[in-house]
């Protein structure tokens, strides 16, 4: 599946995913799951790690956009 997305669309999607993950993370049900002794991931990552990663990607995109805006005549 080849979709052509603009940078703006990519940012909107990633920001939406970040907000959705933050919403999930703030729920009592998720906190209960994550604190369970049975909760485990193969690499010890938790939802906050995914949120932080998306935030860093969005920051990287913002830096590219800022650099590109200075390069334009």
Order of alpha helices (4+ residues) and beta strands (2+ residues): alpha-alpha-alpha
